């Protein structure tokens, strides 16, 4: 049974980031398959009140289901309660800073701390004991990035490393400028471990432009990141499968609205990408499946 009147809306922080291209592709594919309409809106930054207004406005406009990128432990709860009280089901995608304790029905997200551990474990043997490591984040106060960083540090605890942190911004080119400047000022740094797409791309750009011999690990996929892996500027990245983060929320919300099925939590995964499999994945990344 199709119901083309069903309107699903995704509401996200950092809405203009290239990371969300596969999310939108997954959303659009699921909507086409199920015969519903879906849209993707949000805040270019990370302002909880902007997201709350968008949630309430969407409900008042008659949207049937919401998928929200929940970047705050409790700041969106009241707005989500409002949606639920009006009969609009809400699920989380990409981030659930409430750790499942919010009022939304389910989440499709990466388990960020475990993903950070996967990164640390994958790169551990490449890092000399007692090395100086720079951990980068594209923004401060983002729970997903903080959890990834914590997982990385825990996985590398036995290496007895020194860690610094740098906030790079969510623009890859600016991230490259900031990372390159930091590495010039701190020649003791032997490793850069990025926690998101923009700073992973930026780290690769920085070491390539400066001709530096720096070990880099990162997160997320893009054609640029995959090219850097193939060229040897980035050793590895961890993919969180953003296509699935767009596809499954549409499926869950539609089935909730049509059949009363209760959404369930989905781990978006932590897939390791190195030079060994980067070529296979590159075509899929260009076409916004990975």
C-alpha positions as CSV (number, residue, x, y, z in Angstrom):
1,X,0.0,0.0,0.0
2,X,1.4,3.4,-1.0
3,X,0.4,6.8,0.4
4,X,2.1,9.6,-1.5
5,X,0.7,12.1,1.0
6,X,3.1,10.9,3.7
7,X,5.7,13.6,4.3
8,X,9.0,12.6,6.0
9,X,11.5,15.4,6.9
10,X,15.1,15.1,8.0
11,X,16.4,17.9,10.3
12,X,20.2,18.1,10.7
13,X,22.9,20.2,12.2
14,X,25.8,21.1,9.8
15,X,23.3,20.6,7.0
16,X,25.6,21.8,4.2
17,X,28.4,19.4,4.9
18,X,29.3,17.1,2.0
19,X,29.1,14.2,4.4
20,X,25.3,14.3,4.0
21,X,25.2,13.6,0.3
22,X,25.0,9.8,0.8
23,X,22.4,10.4,3.6
24,X,20.2,12.3,1.2
25,X,20.8,9.6,-1.5
26,X,19.6,6.9,1.0
27,X,16.7,9.0,2.0
28,X,15.6,9.6,-1.6
29,X,16.0,6.0,-2.6
30,X,13.9,4.8,0.4
31,X,11.2,7.4,-0.3
32,X,11.0,6.4,-4.0
33,X,10.8,2.7,-3.0
34,X,8.0,3.3,-0.5
35,X,6.1,5.9,-2.4
36,X,6.4,8.7,0.1
37,X,7.9,12.2,0.0
38,X,11.1,13.1,1.9
39,X,13.0,16.4,2.4
40,X,16.3,17.3,4.1
41,X,16.6,20.6,6.0
42,X,18.6,21.9,8.9
43,X,21.0,24.4,10.5
44,X,24.4,25.2,8.8
45,X,25.8,25.3,12.3
46,X,25.0,23.5,15.4
47,X,22.4,25.6,17.2
48,X,20.0,23.6,19.4
49,X,17.3,26.3,19.3
50,X,17.4,26.4,15.5
51,X,16.8,22.7,15.4
52,X,14.0,23.0,18.0
53,X,12.2,25.6,15.9
54,X,12.5,23.5,12.8
55,X,11.0,20.5,14.7
56,X,8.0,22.5,15.9
57,X,7.5,24.2,12.6
58,X,7.6,20.9,10.8
59,X,4.9,19.5,13.0
60,X,2.8,22.6,12.6
61,X,3.2,22.4,8.8
62,X,1.7,18.9,8.9
63,X,4.8,16.8,8.3
64,X,4.0,13.1,9.2
65,X,7.4,11.8,10.4
66,X,10.7,13.3,11.5
67,X,14.3,12.1,11.5
68,X,16.5,14.4,13.7
69,X,20.2,14.6,13.9
70,X,20.4,14.8,17.7
71,X,23.7,16.5,18.6
72,X,22.7,17.5,22.2
73,X,22.2,15.4,25.3
74,X,18.8,16.9,26.3
75,X,18.3,20.3,24.4
76,X,16.0,18.8,21.8
77,X,13.9,16.7,24.1
78,X,11.0,19.2,24.7
79,X,10.6,19.8,20.9
80,X,10.6,16.1,20.2
81,X,8.1,15.5,23.0
82,X,5.9,18.1,21.3
83,X,6.1,16.2,18.0
84,X,5.3,12.9,19.6
85,X,2.3,14.5,21.5
86,X,1.0,15.6,18.1
87,X,1.2,12.1,16.7
88,X,4.4,12.7,14.7
89,X,6.9,9.8,15.2
90,X,10.5,10.9,15.6
91,X,13.7,8.9,15.1
92,X,17.4,9.9,15.3
93,X,19.9,9.6,12.5
94,X,23.7,10.2,12.4
95,X,23.9,11.3,16.0
96,X,22.0,10.5,19.2
97,X,23.7,12.4,22.0
98,X,21.0,11.2,24.4
99,X,22.5,7.7,24.2
100,X,19.0,6.3,23.7
101,X,17.6,8.1,26.7
102,X,15.7,10.8,24.8
103,X,12.0,10.6,23.9
104,X,12.5,9.6,20.2
105,X,11.6,6.1,19.2
106,X,14.9,4.8,17.8
107,X,18.3,5.7,16.3
108,X,20.3,4.8,13.2
109,X,23.8,5.9,14.2
110,X,27.4,4.7,14.5
111,X,28.5,3.6,18.0
112,X,31.0,6.4,18.1
113,X,33.2,5.3,21.1
114,X,33.5,1.8,19.6
115,X,34.3,3.2,16.2
116,X,37.1,5.3,17.8
117,X,38.4,2.1,19.3
118,X,38.3,0.5,15.9
119,X,40.4,3.3,14.5
120,X,42.9,3.1,17.3
121,X,43.2,-0.7,17.0
122,X,43.6,-0.5,13.2
123,X,46.4,2.0,13.3
124,X,48.1,1.0,16.6
125,X,51.0,-1.0,15.2
126,X,51.9,1.9,12.8
127,X,52.4,4.3,15.7
128,X,55.8,4.2,17.6
129,X,55.5,4.0,21.4
130,X,55.7,7.4,23.1
131,X,54.9,9.3,19.8
132,X,53.2,12.7,19.8
133,X,49.7,12.5,18.3
134,X,47.4,15.3,17.2
135,X,43.7,14.6,17.4
136,X,41.5,16.9,15.3
137,X,37.8,17.8,15.5
138,X,35.9,19.9,13.0
139,X,33.9,21.5,15.9
140,X,34.1,21.6,19.7
141,X,31.3,20.2,21.9
142,X,30.0,17.6,19.3
143,X,29.4,14.4,21.2
144,X,30.1,12.1,18.3
145,X,33.6,13.6,17.8
146,X,34.3,13.6,21.5
147,X,33.3,9.9,21.8
148,X,35.4,8.9,18.8
149,X,38.4,10.7,20.3
150,X,37.9,9.0,23.6
151,X,37.7,5.6,21.9
152,X,40.9,6.3,20.0
153,X,42.8,7.3,23.1
154,X,41.5,4.2,25.0
155,X,42.6,1.8,22.3
156,X,46.1,3.4,22.2
157,X,46.6,3.6,25.9
158,X,49.3,0.9,25.9
159,X,51.4,2.9,23.4
160,X,52.0,5.6,26.1
161,X,51.4,8.5,23.6
162,X,51.2,12.2,24.1
163,X,47.9,13.7,22.7
164,X,47.1,17.2,21.6
165,X,43.8,18.5,20.2
166,X,43.0,20.9,17.4
167,X,39.6,22.3,16.3
168,X,39.8,22.7,12.5
169,X,36.3,24.0,11.3
170,X,34.0,22.1,9.1
171,X,35.5,23.4,5.8
172,X,38.1,21.1,4.5
173,X,40.3,23.8,3.0
174,X,40.4,25.8,6.2
175,X,41.0,22.6,8.1
176,X,44.1,22.0,5.9
177,X,45.4,25.5,6.6
178,X,45.0,25.1,10.4
179,X,46.5,21.5,10.4
180,X,49.5,22.5,8.3
181,X,50.2,25.5,10.5
182,X,50.0,23.3,13.6
183,X,52.4,20.7,12.2
184,X,54.9,23.4,11.2
185,X,54.8,24.8,14.7
186,X,55.0,21.4,16.3
187,X,57.5,19.3,14.4
188,X,57.3,16.7,17.1
189,X,53.9,15.5,15.9
190,X,54.2,12.2,14.1
191,X,50.6,11.2,13.8
192,X,47.3,13.0,13.0
193,X,44.1,11.2,13.9
194,X,41.0,13.0,12.6
195,X,37.5,12.4,13.9
196,X,35.3,13.6,11.0
197,X,35.2,14.1,7.2
198,X,36.3,17.7,7.0
199,X,39.4,17.3,9.2
200,X,40.3,14.0,7.6
201,X,40.3,15.6,4.2
202,X,42.1,18.6,5.6
203,X,44.8,16.4,7.2
204,X,45.4,14.7,3.8
205,X,45.6,18.1,2.0
206,X,48.0,19.5,4.6
207,X,50.6,16.7,4.5
208,X,50.4,16.5,0.7
209,X,50.9,20.2,0.2
210,X,53.7,20.4,2.8
211,X,55.4,17.2,1.7
212,X,55.3,15.9,5.2
213,X,55.8,12.3,6.3
214,X,52.9,12.1,8.8
215,X,50.8,9.1,9.6
216,X,47.1,9.9,9.2
217,X,43.9,8.1,10.2
218,X,40.5,9.5,9.9
219,X,36.7,9.0,9.7
220,X,34.1,9.0,6.9
221,X,34.4,8.7,3.2
222,X,34.6,11.0,0.3
223,X,36.3,10.8,-3.2
224,X,39.0,13.1,-1.8
225,X,39.7,10.9,1.2
226,X,39.7,7.8,-0.9
227,X,42.1,9.4,-3.4
228,X,44.5,10.4,-0.5
229,X,44.4,6.8,0.8
230,X,45.3,5.4,-2.7
231,X,48.1,8.0,-2.9
232,X,49.4,7.0,0.6
233,X,48.8,10.4,2.2
234,X,46.1,8.9,4.5
235,X,46.6,5.4,6.0
236,X,43.0,4.5,6.8
237,X,39.5,5.8,7.5
238,X,36.4,4.5,9.3
239,X,33.2,4.6,7.3
240,X,29.9,5.0,9.2
241,X,27.7,4.2,6.2
242,X,25.7,7.4,5.9
243,X,23.6,6.0,3.1
244,X,22.1,3.6,5.7
245,X,21.5,6.6,8.0
246,X,19.2,8.1,5.3
247,X,17.6,4.9,4.1
248,X,16.5,3.2,7.3
249,X,14.8,6.2,9.0
250,X,12.5,6.6,6.0
251,X,11.7,2.9,6.2
252,X,11.1,2.9,9.9
253,X,8.9,6.1,9.9
254,X,6.9,4.9,7.0
255,X,6.2,1.5,8.6
256,X,5.4,3.2,11.8
257,X,2.8,5.5,10.1
258,X,1.3,2.8,7.9
259,X,1.4,-0.3,10.0
260,X,2.2,0.8,13.6
261,X,5.5,-1.0,13.6
262,X,7.8,0.2,16.4
263,X,11.2,1.5,15.0
264,X,14.4,-0.3,16.4
265,X,17.9,0.9,16.9
266,X,20.4,0.3,14.1
267,X,24.2,0.4,14.4
268,X,25.4,2.1,11.2
269,X,28.8,0.3,11.6
270,X,32.5,1.1,11.6
271,X,34.0,-0.3,8.3
272,X,37.7,0.0,7.9
273,X,39.0,1.4,4.6
274,X,42.6,1.2,3.6
275,X,44.6,1.1,0.3
276,X,43.6,-2.5,0.0
277,X,39.9,-1.8,-0.5
278,X,39.8,2.0,-1.4
279,X,39.6,1.3,-5.1
280,X,36.5,-0.9,-4.8
281,X,34.7,1.7,-2.7
282,X,35.7,4.8,-4.7
283,X,33.0,4.3,-7.4
284,X,30.3,3.9,-4.7
285,X,31.5,7.0,-2.9
286,X,31.4,9.1,-6.1
287,X,27.8,8.0,-6.6
288,X,26.9,8.7,-2.9
289,X,26.3,5.1,-1.8
290,X,29.4,5.1,0.5
